[in-house]
Amino acid sequence: MAGSGEEAAAAAVVQNKKVVLRRHVTGFPTEDDMEITVGTTEQRVPAGLTAVLIKNLYLSCDPWMRGRMSKHDDGANVPASDFVIGEAMVNYGVGKVIDSTHPEFIAGDLVWGMSGWEEYTLVTQPESLHKINHADLPLSYYTGVLGMPGLTAYAGFTQVARPNKGDFVFVSAASGAVGQVVGQLAKIAGCYVVGSAGSDEKVSLLKTKFGYDDAFNYKSETDLSAALKRCLPNGIDIYFDNVGGTTLDAALLHMRHGGRVAVCGMISQYNLEERDGLRNLFCIIPKSIRVEGFNVSRFFHLYARFEEEMAGYIKDGKVAVVEDVVEGIESAPAALIGLFSGKNIGRVPLGQQISYFEKTRAQILENMEEEAASDFFKTALFIVAAGSNDILDYLSPSRLNELGARKFVVSDIGPLGCIPYVRALEFMPTGECSASANRVTEGYNKKLKRMVEKMNQEMGPESKFVYVNTKEFGSAEAEEGTRSNGKNDDLGGSSSTKPEGGLIQKLSEEASTIATKILMRHASDGLPRGRYRKTFQRAKYRHRERVGVEVELPRRFLVSRFRRN
C-alpha cells in the first residue's frame, strides 16, 4: 500500500483540467455541449478513503459516450447512467498511480480502467482498474487494441459470433477501434472477411493494413444490398454489427442458414430522435439466424486471457494497430464529435509542432558547438501564432523554454468574421464582415493577452513574451531580393533604434548559415522558384519596452513562410 499522505505534512495541490457536460443533448452533439474547466486537486487520497489517485496519460474516445450525454427518464433501459451536468465526463483511460490506499496498488503502477476526462482522477472503486502487464508496448494501446475496444472485439467475435474456419464474415464500421480488431481476428481464425467504411482511404486501409479480403465505401454505394451481393456472393455466416440501421437491414437479406449477428453498436442511430426501423426481420425465422446483442461488461472475466493472447498477436505481427491520437484534453470534445461525422480527427497540434522543432534542434546541435547552439536558441525569436484552425496550448512556451528558447512573440487571432469562408456561411454582403464571429475572436484574444502577461511573470527573468495585436498590423509588399542583405530592419515595430541586447541579436555567421540551410529545407519545399510578389504583414505593436529586431536570414525565407501560412 502506498502512503496515504500521513507521512507528509501537506500534499501538493496541482491544476486539474477536465471536460464537463454543459447540457444534456438531443440529436447531434456539438463541441458547445461540452466545455473545459480548470480546478485543483490534492495529490493524495483523502484520509479514511480506500481509493487510488491516478494521473491520466491517455483517455479513450468512443461512440458509446453519446448515450450518456442525453437525459433519460428514471427507469429507462440504458446500459449506464447519464453524465452529470458540470461534472467530468467519463470513459476508459490509461494512467499512473500517484497515491493509493488500496492494498493492490502502489504509487508508480501503470493501470487502465474507467476514469474521468480530466488530468487527475480519484478512483473510488479501484477493483475496476487493471494493471498493465505489457508496458513494453505503447501505453495508448490500452485505450484501444489492448483495452475496452479490443476486449469488445475479442469477446464479441469469439464468444458471441463463435466463428468456424471458412466462415464468410462481414464487419461494419470496420476501420474503427473495434472493427479493425474483429477483422484481423477473423483472418487468424481462417475466415473470409469483408468490411465497410466511410471513405475510399479507409477502404484501402482495410485491405492493405488489416488484411480484409474485400471492402467497400458505404457512402458511395447507392444500394447496400447490391454491394453485399457483389462482395459476398455466397452469403454471410457472421455479421459483426457496429452501425445498425440500413446496413443491418441489408445484411439480414444475405445471411446464410444458421448465421450469427453479433450486435455490438448502432452508431448510425445514436443521434436520431426517431430511430430507423427494420424491414427484414422476417429473415431470421426461415434461415435460423441468431441475433445477439452484447455489452463488454459481461466479459471482463476474460481480460487476463485476452491481454496475453492479443499482446502475443501484436508482437508476432499478426495484428496491426492504427491509432488516431489527438494531443491535449482540450482536443477531446472535437475528437468525440469527429467520431459521428466520419472525419479524421488526427491533427498536428502545437505540441507536435514543438516535437518537430526538437528534431531540428538536434540537427543544429550536430553542426555547432554546444555553447554556440545554446546562445543561438536563447537569442532566436519564437513566434506562436494562433489561426482560425488552431488553439494555443498554454504549456507550449514551457516546453520550448525547456529546449532553450527564451524570446517569444505570441500573435492573437485576426478578425475571423472577415475571412471568405465565414462571410460565405453567413451570406454577408460584399465588403461586410460577420460581427458575431469577430466578437468571439475578441473574447479569445483578451484571454490570450492575459495569459501572455502571466507568462512574463512566471517564466523567469531571462524569458520575454511579447503579445502582438493583429488589428494594428500594417501591410507591405515584399519582393524577393528587394531588400539588401535580406535584413528585416523594421519587424520589431516603429522604433528605428536597435539597442544592444534587443529581442534578437545579430546571429553569428556560422549559426546563421547552418540555421538557414535547415530552415529553408523545411520551409521552402514545394514553393515556386524565381521572383514573385507577396503581401505580408509586419508587426506594429507596443510593449513595456521598445524592442529592436535584427535577423540575418534571407528574404526568400521570410516571404516563403508568410506564403505558406
C-alpha positions in Angstrom: 0.0 0.0 0.0 1.3 3.4 -0.9 1.4 6.1 1.7 -2.0 7.6 2.5 -0.5 11.1 2.9 0.1 10.8 6.6 3.9 10.8 6.0 3.8 14.3 4.5 2.5 17.3 6.4 0.8 18.6 3.3 0.4 17.2 -0.2 0.9 19.2 -3.3 -2.1 20.9 -4.9 -2.0 20.8 -8.7 -4.1 22.2 -11.5 -6.7 19.8 -12.9 -8.3 20.5 -16.3 -11.4 18.5 -17.2 -14.1 18.1 -19.9 -17.6 18.6 -18.4 -21.0 18.3 -19.9 -22.7 21.7 -20.2 -26.2 20.4 -21.0 -27.9 17.2 -21.9 -28.1 16.6 -25.7 -30.9 15.9 -28.1 -30.0 15.0 -31.6 -26.5 15.5 -33.0 -24.0 16.7 -30.3 -21.7 19.7 -30.8 -18.5 20.8 -29.2 -20.5 23.6 -27.5 -22.3 20.9 -25.4 -19.0 20.4 -23.6 -16.6 22.8 -22.0 -13.1 22.7 -20.5 -13.0 23.8 -16.8 -9.9 24.2 -14.6 -9.8 23.3 -10.9 -7.3 21.9 -8.5 -6.7 18.5 -6.9 -4.6 17.4 -3.9 -2.0 14.8 -4.9 -3.0 12.3 -2.2 -6.1 10.2 -1.3 -8.2 11.8 1.3 -7.8 10.3 4.8 -10.2 7.5 5.6 -11.0 6.7 2.0 -9.9 3.5 0.2 -9.2 4.8 -3.3 -6.5 5.3 -5.9 -5.4 8.7 -7.3 -4.2 8.5 -10.9 -2.7 10.9 -13.4 -4.3 10.2 -16.7 -1.9 9.6 -19.6 -4.3 8.6 -22.3 -8.1 8.8 -22.5 -10.3 6.8 -24.8 -12.9 8.5 -27.1 -15.8 6.1 -28.0 -19.2 6.3 -29.6 -21.0 4.8 -26.6 -20.4 8.0 -24.7 -23.1 9.7 -26.8 -25.8 7.8 -25.0 -24.7 9.1 -21.6 -24.9 12.7 -22.9 -28.7 12.6 -23.1 -31.2 12.8 -20.3 -33.2 9.6 -19.8 -36.3 9.1 -17.7 -35.9 7.3 -14.5 -36.1 3.5 -15.1 -35.1 3.9 -18.8 -33.4 0.8 -20.2 -29.9 2.2 -20.7 -26.6 0.5 -20.1 -25.1 3.3 -18.0 -26.2 6.3 -16.1 -26.4 9.8 -17.7 -23.4 12.1 -17.4 -24.0 14.8 -14.7 -24.0 18.4 -15.9 -21.0 20.2 -14.6 -19.0 17.1 -13.8 -16.2 15.4 -15.7 -17.3 13.1 -18.4 -16.0 9.5 -18.0 -14.6 6.8 -20.2 -11.8 4.3 -20.1 -8.2 5.6 -19.8 -4.6 4.8 -19.0 -3.0 6.3 -16.0 -0.2 6.3 -13.5 -0.9 5.8 -9.8 0.1 8.9 -7.8 -1.2 7.7 -4.4 -3.1 4.7 -3.2 -4.8 3.4 0.0 -5.8 0.2 -1.7 -3.6 -2.8 -0.9 -3.3 -4.0 -4.6 -1.9 -0.7 -6.0 1.2 1.4 -5.2 2.5 4.7 -6.5 4.0 4.3 -9.9 1.8 1.4 -11.1 0.5 1.8 -14.6 -3.2 1.0 -14.9 -6.2 1.2 -17.2 -9.9 1.4 -16.4 -12.8 3.7 -16.1 -11.6 7.3 -15.5 -12.7 10.9 -15.8 -12.0 13.0 -18.8 -9.6 15.1 -16.7 -5.9 15.3 -15.8 -6.2 13.6 -12.4 -8.9 11.2 -11.3 -9.7 9.8 -7.8 -10.9 6.3 -8.4 -13.1 5.2 -5.5 -13.7 1.7 -6.9 -10.2 0.5 -7.5 -11.4 -3.0 -8.2 -12.3 -1.8 -11.7 -8.7 -0.9 -12.5 -6.4 -3.3 -14.4 -2.7 -3.3 -14.1 -0.8 -3.0 -17.3 1.4 -6.1 -17.9 2.9 -5.2 -21.2 4.4 -1.8 -20.7 6.9 -2.6 -23.5 4.0 -1.9 -25.9 2.7 1.7 -26.4 0.6 2.6 -23.4 -2.0 4.1 -25.8 -2.8 0.6 -27.0 -4.6 0.1 -23.6 -7.3 2.6 -24.8 -7.7 0.5 -27.9 -6.5 -2.8 -29.1 -5.4 -4.0 -25.5 -8.2 -2.1 -23.7 -12.0 -2.0 -23.8 -12.4 -1.8 -27.7 -10.0 -4.8 -28.1 -11.8 -6.8 -25.5 -15.1 -5.9 -27.1 -13.9 -7.2 -30.4 -12.4 -10.4 -28.9 -15.4 -11.3 -26.7 -18.0 -10.4 -29.4 -16.2 -12.4 -32.1 -15.1 -15.5 -30.1 -17.9 -15.7 -27.5 -21.0 -14.3 -29.4 -20.3 -14.9 -33.1 -18.4 -18.2 -32.5 -16.5 -18.5 -35.8 -15.7 -21.6 -37.7 -12.9 -21.9 -40.2 -14.1 -20.9 -43.7 -16.9 -18.7 -42.4 -17.9 -15.6 -44.5 -17.7 -12.6 -42.2 -19.0 -9.0 -42.7 -17.9 -6.2 -40.4 -19.4 -2.7 -40.5 -17.5 0.4 -39.3 -14.6 -1.9 -40.0 -11.9 0.8 -39.7 -12.9 1.7 -36.1 -11.2 0.7 -32.9 -13.4 -2.4 -32.6 -13.8 -3.3 -36.3 -10.1 -3.3 -37.2 -9.5 -5.9 -34.4 -12.6 -8.1 -35.4 -11.4 -8.3 -39.0 -7.9 -9.4 -38.0 -9.2 -12.0 -35.5 -11.4 -13.3 -38.3 -8.4 -13.7 -40.6 -6.5 -15.5 -37.8 -9.5 -17.9 -37.5 -9.3 -18.7 -41.2 -12.4 -16.7 -42.3 -13.1 -14.7 -45.5 -13.6 -11.1 -44.3 -15.4 -8.1 -45.9 -15.7 -4.7 -44.3 -17.5 -1.4 -44.9 -16.1 2.0 -44.1 -16.9 5.6 -44.8 -14.2 6.7 -47.2 -12.0 5.3 -50.0 -8.9 5.9 -47.9 -10.4 3.7 -45.1 -11.3 1.0 -47.5 -7.7 0.9 -48.8 -6.5 0.7 -45.2 -8.8 -2.3 -44.5 -7.3 -4.2 -47.4 -3.7 -3.1 -47.2 -3.1 -2.8 -43.4 -5.7 -5.0 -41.7 -5.8 -7.9 -44.2 -9.5 -7.7 -45.2 -10.2 -9.8 -48.3 -12.6 -7.1 -49.7 -14.2 -3.8 -48.6 -16.5 -1.1 -49.8 -17.3 2.6 -49.1 -20.9 2.6 -47.9 -21.2 6.3 -48.6 -20.6 5.8 -52.3 -22.8 2.8 -52.7 -26.4 3.5 -53.9 -27.6 0.0 -53.0 -26.1 -1.6 -49.9 -27.7 -4.9 -50.7 -26.1 -5.0 -54.1 -22.7 -4.1 -52.6 -23.0 -7.1 -50.2 -24.1 -9.4 -53.0 -21.0 -8.2 -55.0 -18.5 -8.7 -52.2 -20.1 -11.8 -50.6 -21.9 -13.7 -53.4 -22.1 -16.8 -51.2 -23.8 -15.0 -48.3 -22.8 -14.1 -44.8 -22.2 -16.5 -41.9 -21.2 -13.8 -39.3 -22.2 -10.2 -39.3 -20.4 -8.1 -36.7 -22.7 -5.1 -36.5 -21.4 -1.7 -35.3 -23.8 0.6 -37.0 -27.4 -0.8 -37.1 -29.9 0.9 -39.3 -30.0 0.3 -43.1 -26.8 -1.7 -43.0 -28.2 -4.2 -40.6 -31.4 -4.4 -42.6 -29.4 -5.1 -45.8 -27.2 -7.7 -44.1 -30.2 -9.7 -42.9 -31.2 -10.4 -46.5 -27.8 -12.0 -47.2 -27.4 -14.1 -44.0 -26.8 -17.8 -44.6 -28.7 -20.5 -42.8 -27.6 -20.6 -39.2 -25.9 -17.3 -39.5 -25.0 -15.2 -36.4 -25.4 -11.4 -36.0 -23.3 -10.0 -33.1 -24.8 -6.6 -32.4 -22.0 -4.5 -30.8 -23.2 -0.9 -31.6 -25.6 1.2 -33.6 -23.6 4.4 -34.3 -25.9 5.3 -37.2 -28.8 5.7 -34.7 -27.3 7.4 -31.7 -28.1 10.9 -32.8 -31.6 10.3 -34.2 -34.6 11.4 -32.3 -36.7 8.8 -34.2 -34.6 5.7 -34.9 -34.9 3.7 -38.1 -36.9 0.5 -38.0 -36.0 -2.9 -39.6 -38.0 -4.3 -42.5 -36.2 -7.6 -43.0 -36.5 -9.3 -39.6 -38.6 -12.0 -41.2 -35.3 -13.5 -42.5 -34.3 -14.7 -39.0 -37.0 -17.4 -38.9 -36.6 -19.4 -42.1 -32.8 -19.0 -42.0 -32.5 -19.8 -38.3 -30.4 -16.6 -37.8 -29.3 -15.9 -34.2 -29.2 -12.1 -33.4 -27.5 -11.4 -30.1 -26.6 -8.0 -28.6 -23.9 -7.8 -26.0 -22.1 -5.4 -23.7 -18.4 -5.8 -22.9 -19.1 -5.7 -19.2 -20.2 -9.3 -19.5 -16.8 -10.4 -20.4 -14.3 -8.7 -18.2 -13.6 -12.1 -16.5 -11.8 -12.9 -19.8 -9.4 -10.0 -19.7 -6.3 -11.7 -18.4 -6.5 -14.3 -21.2 -7.3 -11.7 -23.8 -4.4 -9.4 -22.8 -1.9 -12.2 -23.2 -3.3 -13.5 -26.4 -3.6 -10.1 -28.0 -0.2 -8.9 -26.9 1.2 -12.0 -28.5 -0.5 -11.3 -31.8 0.8 -7.7 -31.8 4.4 -8.8 -31.0 4.2 -11.5 -33.7 2.9 -9.1 -36.3 -0.4 -10.9 -36.7 -2.4 -7.9 -35.5 -1.6 -4.4 -36.9 -2.6 -1.3 -35.0 -3.6 2.1 -36.4 -4.4 4.8 -33.9 -5.9 8.3 -34.3 -4.4 10.3 -31.4 -5.0 13.9 -30.6 -2.9 15.7 -28.1 -4.3 17.6 -25.0 -7.5 17.3 -23.1 -8.7 20.5 -24.9 -8.9 18.3 -28.1 -11.3 15.8 -26.6 -14.7 17.5 -27.5 -13.7 17.8 -31.2 -12.4 14.2 -31.2 -15.7 12.9 -29.9 -17.8 14.9 -32.4 -15.5 13.6 -35.2 -16.5 10.0 -34.5 -20.0 10.7 -35.7 -19.1 12.7 -38.8 -16.6 10.1 -40.1 -13.8 12.8 -40.2 -10.2 12.0 -39.5 -9.7 13.6 -36.1 -6.0 13.4 -36.2 -4.3 16.8 -36.4 -0.9 18.2 -35.9 -1.4 20.0 -32.6 1.0 22.7 -31.4 2.7 20.2 -29.1 3.5 18.0 -32.1 5.0 21.0 -33.9 7.3 21.5 -31.0 8.3 17.9 -31.3 9.3 18.7 -34.9 11.4 21.6 -33.5 13.2 19.1 -31.3 14.3 17.3 -34.4 15.5 20.5 -36.0 17.3 21.4 -32.7 19.1 18.1 -32.8 20.2 18.8 -36.4 21.6 22.1 -35.4 23.5 20.6 -32.4 25.2 18.2 -34.8 26.7 21.1 -36.7 27.5 23.5 -33.9 29.4 23.6 -30.6 27.0 23.1 -27.7 27.7 26.6 -26.2 27.2 28.3 -29.6 24.0 26.4 -30.1 22.8 27.4 -26.7 23.4 31.1 -27.4 21.7 30.6 -30.8 18.5 29.2 -29.2 18.5 31.9 -26.4 18.6 34.7 -29.0 16.3 33.2 -31.5 12.7 34.6 -31.8 9.9 32.0 -31.5 6.6 33.2 -32.9 3.5 31.5 -31.6 0.6 32.3 -33.9 -3.0 31.0 -33.3 -5.0 30.9 -36.5 -8.6 30.1 -37.3 -7.9 26.3 -37.0 -5.5 26.5 -34.1 -5.8 26.6 -30.3 -2.8 27.9 -28.3 -1.7 25.3 -25.7 -0.5 27.4 -22.8 2.1 24.7 -21.9 3.8 25.1 -25.3 6.0 28.1 -24.2 7.0 26.0 -21.2 8.2 23.1 -23.5 10.0 25.5 -25.8 11.6 27.1 -22.7 12.9 23.6 -21.7 14.5 23.3 -25.1 16.4 26.6 -24.7 14.0 29.1 -26.1 13.8 32.5 -24.2 12.2 35.0 -26.6 8.6 34.7 -27.7 6.2 36.6 -29.9 2.6 35.5 -29.4 0.2 36.5 -32.1 -3.5 36.8 -31.5 -6.3 35.8 -33.9 -7.2 38.2 -36.6 -10.9 39.1 -37.4 -12.3 35.7 -38.4 -15.6 37.3 -39.4 -13.8 38.8 -42.4 -12.4 35.7 -43.9 -14.2 34.5 -47.1 -15.4 31.2 -45.6 -17.2 32.8 -42.7 -18.6 35.6 -44.8 -20.0 33.0 -47.2 -21.5 30.9 -44.5 -23.4 33.9 -43.2 -24.2 35.3 -46.7 -22.6 38.6 -45.8 -22.8 41.4 -48.5 -19.6 42.3 -50.3 -17.3 44.3 -48.1 -19.0 43.4 -44.8 -17.8 41.1 -42.0 -19.6 38.8 -39.5 -19.9 40.8 -36.3 -20.8 37.7 -34.3 -17.6 35.8 -35.4 -15.5 38.8 -34.6 -17.0 39.1 -31.1 -15.9 35.5 -30.4 -12.4 36.4 -31.7 -12.2 39.4 -29.4 -13.1 37.3 -26.4 -10.4 34.8 -27.2 -7.8 37.5 -27.7 -8.5 39.1 -24.3 -7.9 35.9 -22.5 -4.8 35.2 -24.6 -3.3 38.6 -23.7 -3.9 37.9 -20.0 -2.1 34.5 -20.5 0.9 36.2 -22.1 1.1 38.7 -19.3 1.0 35.8 -16.8 3.8 34.0 -18.7 6.0 37.1 -18.4 5.6 36.9 -14.6 6.1 33.2 -14.2 8.7 32.1 -16.7 11.7 33.8 -15.1 13.7 36.9 -15.8 15.5 35.5 -18.9 12.3 34.9 -20.7 10.3 37.6 -22.5 6.9 37.3 -24.1 5.5 39.9 -26.5 1.8 40.0 -27.4 1.0 41.0 -31.0 -2.4 42.6 -31.8 -3.0 41.7 -35.4 -5.5 44.6 -35.7 -2.5 47.0 -35.5 -0.6 45.2 -38.2 0.2 47.1 -41.4 0.6 45.7 -44.9 3.5 46.0 -47.2 4.6 44.5 -50.5 7.6 42.2 -50.3 9.6 41.1 -53.3 12.4 38.6 -53.2 15.7 40.4 -53.3 14.2 43.9 -52.8 16.0 44.4 -49.5 19.7 44.5 -49.4 21.4 41.8 -47.3 17.9 40.3 -46.5 17.6 42.2 -43.2 14.2 42.6 -41.7 15.0 46.0 -40.3 11.6 47.1 -39.0 9.9 43.8 -37.9 10.3 45.0 -34.3 7.9 48.0 -34.5 8.0 51.6 -35.3 11.2 52.3 -33.3 14.2 52.9 -35.5 16.7 52.3 -32.7 18.3 48.9 -32.2 19.7 48.9 -28.6 22.3 46.4 -27.6 20.8 43.2 -26.2 17.5 43.6 -28.0 15.0 40.8 -28.5 17.2 39.2 -31.1 20.9 40.0 -31.5 22.6 39.6 -34.8 23.3 35.9 -35.4 26.9 34.8 -35.9 27.8 34.0 -39.5 28.2 30.3 -38.7 24.9 29.9 -36.8 23.0 31.9 -39.5 24.4 29.7 -42.3 23.6 26.4 -40.6 20.2 27.5 -39.4 19.2 29.0 -42.8 20.0 25.7 -44.6 17.9 23.7 -42.2 15.0 26.1 -42.1 15.0 26.6 -45.8 14.8 22.9 -46.4 11.7 22.6 -44.2 10.0 25.9 -45.1 10.5 26.2 -48.8 9.5 22.7 -50.0 7.1 22.9 -52.9 7.2 26.7 -53.2 7.6 28.3 -56.7 11.0 29.5 -57.5 12.0 32.8 -59.0 10.8 36.3 -58.3 7.3 36.8 -57.0 5.4 39.4 -55.0 3.6 38.6 -51.8 1.8 40.8 -49.4 2.8 40.1 -45.8 2.0 41.8 -42.5 4.6 43.4 -40.3 4.0 43.8 -36.6 3.5 47.4 -35.3 3.0 46.6 -31.6 3.8 48.2 -28.3 5.3 46.6 -25.3 6.6 47.8 -22.0 9.9 48.5 -23.6 10.7 49.3 -27.3 12.4 46.3 -28.9 14.7 46.3 -31.9 14.9 43.2 -34.1 17.8 42.4 -36.4 17.8 38.9 -38.0 20.3 37.7 -40.6 18.0 35.5 -42.6 17.4 35.6 -46.4 14.4 37.5 -47.7 13.1 34.4 -49.6 12.8 32.5 -46.3 10.6 35.2 -44.7 8.4 35.6 -47.8 8.1 31.8 -48.1 6.9 31.5 -44.5 4.2 34.0 -45.0 3.2 32.4 -48.3 2.7 29.0 -46.6 0.6 30.5 -43.8 
